[in-house]
Amino acid sequence: MIKLKSTIKCPECGHEKEETMPTDACQHFYKCEKCGALLKPKPGDCCVYCSYGTVPCPPIQQERGMG
């Protein structure tokens, strides 16, 4: 089953927040609500959830057979 919740951890300040991921697209930007840092995917990752989240985005979960 595809997981829709992922906890993003800001690499700048360490703030963590659980977010609901979009199922039909990759999210390329995420603004930390604590320090205001604008997160972008790391090289080789498709989205901020794959780079900074506890769970990869739904399209990657499907690709890896996790769903």
Secondary structure, DSSP 8 states (H G I E B T S, - for coil): ----EEEEE-TTT--EEEEE--SSS----EE-TTT--EE---TT-SSHHHHHBSS--HHHHHHTT--
